[in-house]
Amino acid sequence: MSDQIYSLQRGRTPLLVSLPHAGTYIPPALHHKLQPRALAVEDTDWFLDRLYAFATDLGASLIVPRHSRYVIDLNRPRDNQPMYAGANNTELCPTHFFTGEPLYREGLEPTDDEVAQRVTAYWVPYHDALREELAHIHAEHGHAVLFDGHSIKSQLPWLFEGTLPDLNLGTAEGSACASTLRDALAALLHAQPMFEQPKYSLAVDGRFKGGHITRHYGRPQHGVHAVQLEKCWSTYMRELPPLDWHAARAEQLHKLLRPMLQTMIDWRPG
């Protein structure tokens, strides 16, 4: 049953890579409730399973869900509290596109009972797997590092002003991981020594400080360290339709993502 909800490849290092918004599947039973546009799942974190496929070669564990964030957002708390106070947010079971328009046909938004059913069917199994894999890694290595990978269109006025930085590192203001890990990753991302100009623009704990997964599982005092990387689609794919993988951009981005993940694998507490 679990392989219908998520795929998990177990690694041999302290690193677990989670891609909670990479799924694209919407059960046929929901199709009639959604706006036709929703079936294109435009707000997916596109191609991240392909972008981070190399992580398993490095020895990291990798977990990827099957279902779209339109079904349920695995990076939101199950009590549906907003992640960013005072800003537009999408919910545990989103009712709006990232552009602000309604996701559902009028009157067919998910009821409280439907939300609870989706939590049980999709949210709980994914988070059970996350927790169990982190516990396994911690038992094996004495600590665990969780990397939560995301991507988004660089301009979405309903959610944020202006244009996002290319890369957005989130550590819940430093509370989700040890300061030495945060500093090592920030230094790598700032320096980008493998690049000529122009380098990627960067924010650390800016608009995206880390969602529920980073904030909930990052417990450095208990040996579990979590970070989130939100990146603009433009760093590895076409942002305008037809949305598509951009091989040259992805190859360039890999030159930074590989050493970033390797830094997390090699890092040790203290």
N, C-alpha and C positions, 0 to 999 in steps of 0.2 A: 504493500500500500504506500509506503513512504516514497517509492520511486515515482509515484503519480503526483506527489506534492513537491518534492525537491530531489536533486541529485547531490550526493555527498561523496567526494573522493578523499579518502584519508591519507594524510602525508606522513612525513617522518621528521618534521621540524617543529619548533614552537609556534609557527604561524598558521592561522586559519583565515582564509579569505572568504568573505560573505558578499554576495551580490543580490541584495533583496529585491531590487526592482528590475531585474533582467528578464523575468518571465513575461510571456506574451499570450498565454492561453486564457480564453474566457469561455466558461462552460456554455453550451448551446442553450441551456435553460434560462440564461440571463439575456440572451440576444434581443428578445422582443422588448425588454424593459429599457434598454440603452438607446441613446441616439445612434443612428446608423454610423455616424462619424466615429463613435467610440470603438467600433470593431477593428479599426486600424491601429488601436492602442498607441496613439501618437506620443504619449508621455512616458513611454518606456525608456529605461536606461539602455539604449540600443547597443547591441553587439558586445556587451561587457564580458559575456562568457567567452567570446572569441578574443577580446583584448587581453584578458587575464588568463588565457589558457596556459601560458608559459609558467604560471605559478606552481602547477603540479610538478613541472620539470625541476623547479628549485626545491621541491620537497614540502611545499605548503599543502595544507588541507584546503579544499574548495567546496563551498556549498552554494547551490544555485536553485531558486524556486522555479516551478513550472508556470504558475498562474500570474496573470497580469496584476499590477498594482491597482487596476480598476476593480478587481474582485475584492482584494484586501491589501492594505499597505502594511507590509511586514516591518517597516521602520517607524511605526507609530505605536504608542502604548495601547494596551487593550482597553483601557478606560477612556481612550479617545481624547485625552487632554491635548490642547494645541502645543506644538513643539516650539513655535516662535510667537510669543505673546505680542499682541499689538500689530501683527501682520496678517495678511491673508494666508491661510493654511488649507491644505487638503486633509480630509479626515481619514480615520481608520478604514472606512469604506467610502472612498471619495465620491462626492456628488457633483464635482465641477472639473472641467478640464483645467490645465494650467493657464489657459487663456481666460478663465473665469466663467465660460458658458456652462449651462447645465449638462451633466453627463447622462442623465436619465430623462426619459420621456416624462412629461408632467404627470404627477401622481403615482409614479412607479419607483420612487426612490426606496432604498432598502429600509425596512422597518427595524425596530430594535431587535425583534426576534430573528430577522434575517441576518443582521450584523452578528448576533450571538452565534448563529449557526456557522457563519463563515469563520469566526474566531476559532471555533472548535475544529472545523474541517481543515483549515489552512494555516492559521496563525500559530496555534498551539503546537502542531507537529514541527513546524520550522524552528520555533524557538526551543522546543525540547531538544531537537537535534543540535542546535547551536550550543546550548548549555552542556549537553553530554559530550560533545566534541571538545569544548574548552576544558571540561573536567578531565577528559582523557589526556589531552595535551599537557595539562598542568601536572597530572600524575606522572607522566612520562619524562617531562623536562624540568619540572620544578617551577615553571611559570608558563604563561600563554600570552600570545599577542594576537589580537583580533584586528583585521583590516577590513573595513566596510567600504566597498567600492560603489561609486555612484557617477552618473553623468546627467547633463541637463542642457537644454538649449540656452545659449548665452544671453538672450534677451527675452524676458517674459514679464511684461509690465504689471500684470495682475499680482505677481509674486514678489517682485523686487524692482527697484529703480535702476535705470541705466543698463550697462553691460557688465556681466560678471567677470571677475578675473578668470583666467584660463584654468587655474588650479586653486582649489579651496581646501586646505587642510583643517580638519576639525578635531579637537580633543576635549570638548566641553570646557573650554577655558583652562585646560591643563589638568582638569580633575580626573580624566578618564585614563591617563597613562602617566608613567614616571616622567619627570621633567627632562631627564637625560635622553629618553626616546623622542620626546617632542622636539627637543633642541637638535638632535641628530637629523631628524627628518626635515625640519625647517631649514637647517643649514644646507642640506643636500638640494632641496627645492629652490632655495634662494640662489645658490651658487650655479647650479646647472652647468658644471664644468665641461660636460660633453658637447655643449652647443656653442655655435657662433650666434651672434645677434640675428634676429630678435629672440630673446628668451621668452618663455611663458611668463605671463603675469601671475602673481601669487598673492593669496590672502591666507593668513593663519588665524583661525578662530574669528573669522569675520561674519558674513551673513550666514554661512553654514558652519555651525559650531559642532555638528554631530547630532544625528537623530537619536531615536530611542535606543537603537542597538548599541551605539557608541556610549551613550550616557548610562544605559542600564548594565551593560556587561563590563564596562571599564571600571575595575576595582583594583587599582594598583596596590592598595594596602593588603589585598588578598592574592596578589601575584597574577592578576589578569589585567592586561594593558590593551586599550582599544583606541583606534584612530579611524577617522573617516576621510576619504578623499573624494570630493565632488569636483568633477572636471567638466568643462564645456564640451559639447558635442564637436565643436569645430576643431578640437585638438586631434581628432582621429576619424572623423566622418563628415559627410555633407550635412549641413544644418537645414538646407532648404529641400523641399521635395524635388525629385525622389530621394528620400533619405537613404544613404548608402555608405558602406565602408569605404574609407579613403586609405588605400594601402600605404602611400608615401607618408601621410600624416601619422598613421598608426605606427609605422616603422620608426619614425622619429620619436614618438612618445614612448615607445618601448625602451629607448635608450635611457629614459629617466625612470620609468616604472620598474624596470628590472633591478637597478641598484637600490631603488626605494624598498622594494620587497626584500631584497637581500640584506639591507640594513636592518630590517625588522627581524629577520631570521638570525642574523649574527649578534644582535644586541642582547645583552644580559643585564638583569637588574643589579644595581649597585656597582 
